[in-house]
Amino acid sequence: MRADRLVATLLFLQERGRVTVAEVAAELETSERTARRDLEALAASGIPVYSQRGRGGGWSLVGGARTNLTGLTADEIRALFLVTGPLAATPGLRTTLRKLVRALPEPLRAQAEAATRAGVADPTDWSRNAVTAEPGHRAALQRAVIDEVRVRLGYEGVGKPARTRLADPLGLVSKAGVDYLLAGTDEGLRTFRLSRVTSVELTAEQAPRPPDFDLAAVWRERAAVIEGGMHAVTARARVDPEALPLLRRLLGGRVRTGTPLPDGWTEVWIDGPSHRALAAHLSGLGARVEVLDPPEVRHCLARIGTELTALYGPGNRGGPGKAPERASSS
């Protein structure tokens, strides 16, 4: 993009003081004709850039003028590179960071370079499943959002094969390290998890964003609906204090604790999306958690226990055809 080249050219000028067209072309990997046009565009835009012919000539910033692009404090530069360094997985971003480092004043370069090495971004969870988008997909969707272009999106739903659909990208959201796309579809506004995107194809169709569209506000509304679904059912239970840390790790903010009970256990209230899902989470704790109510969660736990006893109990070797019939969901 030309705007990127103009910024990079200006930073290069600021770093070198005086450059030739050939040097700019080599640095930005463009033709000399393009480099000359970019330098002339900078001069025409009012930036104090001038050319000098003859031996020792070239293009310079008048009086060694400095731009505001690197008018940052040491703390601001360190914060910038701490954020962008671990994310520099794409060649384009790595190149941009290298150019910015070279444009910094000498005393600040060492801290900037150290900051880029201070962290790393791991795109997979502990099950080795991707939680962030494949870099090419994310870059294509960012371009579609900015250019307001309709995309042909390949998407794999939970337990469903991938299928292709048309979508009008409205914005990208990152929540707790997981990337999402908000897009308009024939079915209305949809949220797509980027790690489930299988392909992105930009079409030639424009997809103008509504003039009053507020990405932050829309996301807050959708997040509230999703979070509300995670709290559709509440169970009251008593928990062995030794199991309470594990329960909190499993369900996080969906666990609310009360005061310790006379027998040393703790009363808790646990939220979940359904009776069956909540029972499935709690069943792994065995007898270290006792659900007091509602009865539906207790019944689901009883059925899970019956299934497991039938499958793994004494005298049952399991194997094909011996597993009990699965209980229906509540």
N, C-alpha and C positions, 0 to 999 in steps of 0.2 A: 504494500500500500504506500502511496506517495507520502502521506503524512508521516508514516514511520521513517521513511528515508530522509525526509527533511529534518526531523528531530535528530536522527543519527548523524546526519551531515553536520548539523550545528554543534553537536557534542564533539565530533571529530575535530572540527575547527577550533573549538575551545581548548581541546587537549593539545593540539599540535601548534596552534598559533598561526601557522601558514602551511597551506597544503596545495598540491597540484591537482588538476582534474584527474590525472592518472592515479594518484594516491587515493582519492575519494572513490573512484571506480573500483579499485582493488579492495578497499576496505569494505564497501557496501555490496560488492559482487554485482556490479551493474556495468553497463557500457559507459565509455567516456562521454558519449553524447548525452546519456541520461544524467550522468554526474554533473555535466556543465549546465544542463537545464535546471537541475535542482539548486545549484549554487546561484544561478541567475534569479530563480524564484525567491530564494532567501533575500537577495538584495532588493528585489522588487517589492517585497512585503514590508520593507522598512527596517529590517535588521541591518546593522552597520557592517555589511560584508562588501569588500571591494577586491578587485583583481589588479595585479601588476604584471605587465609583460616583461619579457626579456629574461636574461640569466638571473637566477635567484628569485624570480618572480613566483607568482602563485596567487592564491586566494587567502585573505586574512580578515580577521575581525578588527575593525577600526580601533586603534588605541588599545588593542588587547582586550576589547570589551568582553565582559563575562555575562552569561545568561543566568536567569533565575532557576534553571532546571536543576542545578546542583547547589543551590543556595540553601543547603540543609545543615542542621547541626549534626554532630557526631552521633548523638542518641537517635535522631531521626533516621540517619543512614543505617545505623545498626538495626533498628526496628524494621526498616524496609527489607533489608537483606535477610534478616531472620525469617520473615514471612515468605519471601519469594524464593529463597535458596532451596529449601526442601521440595518446592513445587516445580523446580526447573527440570522436568522430565523430558520436555520437548526441545528439539534443537533450536527452534526459534527463540524460546525464552532463555536458553543458555547463552545464545549469541547476544541477546539484548543485555543480559546481566554483565557479560564480559565488556561490552561497549560502555556500559554505565560505570563499571569499575575503572576503566581507563580514563574516563572523563572526570573522575573525582580528583580533588586536590590530593597531592601525594600523602600528607599526614593521615588522610581518612581511608586510603585504599586498603591498608592492612586490616583494619577492623571490618571493612565491608567484605573482604575476601574470607576472613575468619568466620564471619556470620553465616556465609553461604555454606560453610562446612559444619556448622553447629547443630544441624538437625537433618533428619531424613524423613520422607513421607512413605509409609508402607500402605499400598492401596488394598491390602487383603486383611480379612479378619482372621481369628485364630483357627478357623476351619478352612483357611486358604481360599475363601470365596472373595471375589472382588466386591468392595463396597463403594469404590469410586469408578467413574467412567473410564473407558479406554480413551487415551489421550486424543486420538483422531476423532472419536465421536464427540467428545466434549468440545474440541476446537470447532468442529463443523456446526454444532448447535449454537455455540457462542456467535459464530458468524451469522447464522440464520436469525438469531434474536436481534443482533445489531442491524442487519440489513433488511429485517422484516420480510423474510422469504419463507414460503411454505416448504415443508420437508416431507419426504416419504420416509417414515420411521419404521424400522423393524424392531419389534418389541416382544419379549418373552415374558408372559405373566407367570405368577406363581402356579406351578403345576399345569401350565398350559403351553402348548407349542408356540413358537414365534410366528407372528403374522405381521403383515405390513399395513400401515394406515397412514392417511394424510393428517398432518398436524401443523398448526400455526403457532410456532414458538413465541411465548410471551416473556419468559424469563427463566433463569437458572437459580436454584436455591441450594445452599449447602447446610445441612442440619446434622450436627454431631459427626462430621466427617463423611456423611453420605450425601451424594449429589442427586438433585431432582430437577426435572423440567416441568414447568407449568405451560400447558399448551391448549389451544382451542381445537376441538375436534367436532365431527358430526354428532357426537354424543354429549357435547358440551365441554366445559372446562375439565381437563384431566391432569392428574399428576403422574409422571413417569419417573421411576427410579433409573438413573443413568446406567447403573451396573447391569441392568436387564436389557439395555438397548443393544441390538445386534447389528444394526446398520443405520446409516443416515445418508440420505440423498437429497441435496438441495434442488428444488424444482425452479422453473422459470417464473412461477406465479408469485406475485407479491402478497404479503399477509400483513397489512397495516395493523399496528397495535391501536386499540381504542384510545382516543386522546385522553380520557380520564382514567386510564388503567394505572393502578398503584400496586406494584408488585409486592411490596412489603405488607400492605394492608390485606391484599388477597391471600397471601401466604398465611398470615395470622388467622384468617377466617378458616382456611382449609385445615391448618394444623389443629385448630380448636376442635373441628369436627372429628379428625382422626384421633386426637387424644381423648375426646369424649367417648369414642368407641372402645378405647382401652380401659375405660372405667365404667362399663355398662353394668357390671355385676360386682357386688361387694360381699365378701365373706368375713365373718367374725371367727377368730380362731385363737387357740392358745399354743404357744411355741416354746420348745425347750430353749433356754437362753443360749446354749452352745450352738444351736442351729439358726439363731436369729441373724448372725452376720451373713450366713450363706443365703438365707431368704432375701435379705436386702440386696445382695449381689445379683441374685436371680431376677428380682422384680423392681429393684430401685425404688423410685418415688411412689410406686403403687402399694407400698407397705407403710402403714401408719401404726405406731406402737402406743400402747397405753401403759398403765402402771403395772409393776410386777404383782403377780397373784400370790396368795398365801403359800402355795406349794412351790414357789420359786420360778414358775414359768411366767411368760409375758403374754398379755392379751394383745392381739393385733387385729387390724382391719386390712384386708387385702383386696385390691381391685383387679378386675380382669375383663376381657371382651365377652366371655360367655361362661356358663357353668362348667361345661366340658373342658374348655381351655384352662380355666382356673384350676380345676381338679388335676389336669395333666401336669401343670407346673408343680403343684403341691405333692403329688404322689411320689416324686423322687425323694422327698424328705421322710417318707415312711411314717413311723410312729412318733417322730419328733415334732410333728405338728398335728393338732386335732382341730378340725373344723367344727364349730358349734352351730352355725347356721350360715346360710339358708339350707333347708333340707335338700334342695336340688344338687348342691355341690357335694354334700355327704353321699347322696345316692350315686353320683358319678364316680366318686372315689371308691365306693363299695363295688361297683361294676368293674372298675379298673383292677381292684384287688382280686376279684373273682376270676377275671381273665388271666391275670398273672399266675394265680395259684393253679388254674387248670393247665396252663402251659408249662410252668416250671415246678409244680408241686411234686411231692414224693410219688414215685411210680410212673411219672409221665416223662418219657424221653423226648417228647416233642417230635419234630419232623413233619414232612408233608402230610397234609390231611388230618393232623392231630390238633391243630390250633383251634381254640374255641371260636364260635361265631362272634364277630366284633359287635360291641354294644352300640346302640344307636345314640346319636348326639341329643343332648337336651337343649 
